[in-house]
Amino acid sequence: MPPSISASSVDAAALLTGTHVLRIDGFSQAALLPAGKCLKSCVFRVGGHAWRVRCYPGGVNDGHSSHVSVVLELAGGVRSVRAKVRVTLLALPAAGVAAPAPALAAAEYTGTLRMKWARCSFGSLIGRKALEGSTHLVDGDDCLAVRCDITVIPKPAPARPVVRPDELERLGLVCTCKDDLCKRPHVRAAEAADEFTKPGRSHGPLLRFLRCLQM
C-alpha cells in the first residue's frame, strides 16, 4: 500500500527592523542618579509598534547598582510582540574627531515581550567603574549613546493545503497514464484535491483524495 501524502506551507512575512539612538550629554552628571532613576527616550516606532528606551546610569534597581542598565519597553499597550533586540553602548568621540564611536558594551535578546512586562532588561550591561575609567569617555565629550536595534518577528501565517492538482503530477504523486497495471495514484486523485481546495468545502473530499492515493 503506497504511503499517504500531505503538504502544507507557511508564509514567511518580511522582518521589520529599525534602530533608535538615545544620546546622553554630560554622562558624568547622569551617573550620579541613584538606582531606579532613569533617562528615557521619546517614543519611537519600529515594526508597527511603539517603543521607548530607558537608561539607568545607577542601575535599574539596588541589585544592579554597580552597573549601568538599559531597558527597552513597548509603549503602545500591545499584549505580545516577538522581537530580536540588540543594545550597544557607545562613547561618542570629541567634536571634530572623525573616528567612529567605539562600542563599550553590547547585549542581545530574542524572545516574546508579553502583557504588562512587555520589556526586555539589560541590568548588567556594563560595570560603572569600568565605564567611568574608560579613556573613550574621558577623552570624548562626556557623551554616551545607547543604540537599540530592533527586529520584530511577525507571527507566521496559518498552515494551509498547498498542493494544487497540476502540481501533484509535476511532483510525481499522480499519473495520467492509461495503464491499468500502473500502481501509482491516477488523475482522479487530482480531481479530489481540486474539490478540497475550493472555498467552503468540508473535509469529505480530502478523505476521498487520501483514499485515492492509497489505492
Secondary structure, 3 states (H helix, E strand, C coil): CCCCCCCCECCCCCCEEEEEEEEEECHHHHCCCCCCCCEECCCEEECCEEEEEEEECCCCCHHHCCEEEEEEEECCCCCEEEEEEEEEEEECCCCCCCCCCCEEEEEEEEEEEECCECEEEEEEEEEHHHHHCCHHHHHCCCEEEEEEEEEECCCCCCCECCCCHHHHHHCCCCECCCCCCCCCCEHHHHHHHHHHCCCCCCCHHHHHHHHHHCC
